[in-house]
Amino acid sequence: MALTEIAIRAAKGREKPYKMTDSGGLYLLVQPNGSKYWRQKYRRLGREGKLSIGNYPDISLREARKRSGAAKEQLAAHKDPVREKQKAIQEAQLLATNTFELVAAEYCERRRADGYRPWAPAKINASTPR
């Protein structure tokens, strides 16, 4: 049976973690302290995998289903959703670190390593006309 927002809101923590299943491998993991986590269970190359989608209520039921569908599309394209998520996180971290200040500092460091000294006086050849 498919989950509803009402059932999700009413879910309380128990002595042990438990799952509330939706459909297509999507489920809500309810922890003893009442925290709720979206997970997507899938099989790829004969092995079971679990994709962490996010926390409820930060990720709504509708959004969890949307992300579950995206994971299924990745599986259909022979891609591992967990690895794709890791790649996306790494790319986001790389973009966040590529600030102008860091890129400029790296550029200047490379120029110095090549022997370029912008502050050094220019050598004037006496035979060159001015």
Contacts in CASP RR format, 6 or more apart in sequence:
PFRMAT RR
TARGET T0000
AUTHOR 0000-0000-0000
METHOD contacts of the structure
MODEL  1
MALTEIAIRAAKGREKPYKMTDSGGLYLLVQPNGSKYWRQKYRRLGREGK
LSIGNYPDISLREARKRSGAAKEQLAAHKDPVREKQKAIQEAQLLATNTF
ELVAAEYCERRRADGYRPWAPAKINASTPR
2 22 0 8 1.000
2 23 0 8 1.000
3 20 0 8 1.000
3 21 0 8 1.000
3 22 0 8 1.000
3 28 0 8 1.000
3 61 0 8 1.000
4 61 0 8 1.000
5 60 0 8 1.000
5 61 0 8 1.000
7 20 0 8 1.000
8 20 0 8 1.000
8 28 0 8 1.000
8 36 0 8 1.000
8 56 0 8 1.000
8 61 0 8 1.000
11 20 0 8 1.000
11 28 0 8 1.000
11 30 0 8 1.000
11 34 0 8 1.000
11 36 0 8 1.000
12 30 0 8 1.000
12 34 0 8 1.000
13 30 0 8 1.000
13 31 0 8 1.000
13 32 0 8 1.000
13 33 0 8 1.000
13 34 0 8 1.000
14 30 0 8 1.000
14 32 0 8 1.000
15 32 0 8 1.000
16 32 0 8 1.000
17 29 0 8 1.000
17 30 0 8 1.000
17 31 0 8 1.000
17 32 0 8 1.000
18 29 0 8 1.000
18 30 0 8 1.000
19 27 0 8 1.000
19 28 0 8 1.000
19 29 0 8 1.000
19 30 0 8 1.000
20 27 0 8 1.000
20 28 0 8 1.000
20 30 0 8 1.000
21 27 0 8 1.000
22 28 0 8 1.000
22 61 0 8 1.000
22 64 0 8 1.000
22 65 0 8 1.000
22 68 0 8 1.000
24 68 0 8 1.000
24 72 0 8 1.000
25 40 0 8 1.000
25 41 0 8 1.000
25 42 0 8 1.000
25 68 0 8 1.000
26 38 0 8 1.000
26 39 0 8 1.000
26 40 0 8 1.000
26 41 0 8 1.000
26 53 0 8 1.000
26 64 0 8 1.000
26 65 0 8 1.000
26 68 0 8 1.000
27 38 0 8 1.000
27 39 0 8 1.000
27 40 0 8 1.000
27 41 0 8 1.000
28 36 0 8 1.000
28 37 0 8 1.000
28 38 0 8 1.000
28 39 0 8 1.000
28 56 0 8 1.000
28 64 0 8 1.000
29 36 0 8 1.000
29 37 0 8 1.000
29 38 0 8 1.000
29 39 0 8 1.000
30 36 0 8 1.000
31 37 0 8 1.000
35 55 0 8 1.000
36 55 0 8 1.000
36 56 0 8 1.000
36 57 0 8 1.000
37 52 0 8 1.000
37 53 0 8 1.000
37 54 0 8 1.000
37 55 0 8 1.000
37 56 0 8 1.000
38 52 0 8 1.000
38 53 0 8 1.000
38 54 0 8 1.000
38 55 0 8 1.000
38 56 0 8 1.000
38 59 0 8 1.000
38 64 0 8 1.000
38 67 0 8 1.000
39 50 0 8 1.000
39 51 0 8 1.000
39 52 0 8 1.000
39 53 0 8 1.000
40 50 0 8 1.000
40 51 0 8 1.000
40 53 0 8 1.000
40 67 0 8 1.000
40 68 0 8 1.000
40 71 0 8 1.000
40 81 0 8 1.000
41 48 0 8 1.000
41 49 0 8 1.000
41 50 0 8 1.000
42 48 0 8 1.000
42 49 0 8 1.000
42 50 0 8 1.000
42 51 0 8 1.000
42 71 0 8 1.000
42 72 0 8 1.000
42 75 0 8 1.000
42 81 0 8 1.000
43 49 0 8 1.000
44 75 0 8 1.000
44 80 0 8 1.000
49 82 0 8 1.000
50 82 0 8 1.000
51 71 0 8 1.000
51 81 0 8 1.000
51 82 0 8 1.000
51 85 0 8 1.000
53 59 0 8 1.000
53 64 0 8 1.000
53 67 0 8 1.000
53 68 0 8 1.000
54 64 0 8 1.000
56 64 0 8 1.000
59 67 0 8 1.000
70 81 0 8 1.000
71 81 0 8 1.000
74 80 0 8 1.000
74 81 0 8 1.000
74 84 0 8 1.000
75 81 0 8 1.000
111 118 0 8 1.000
END
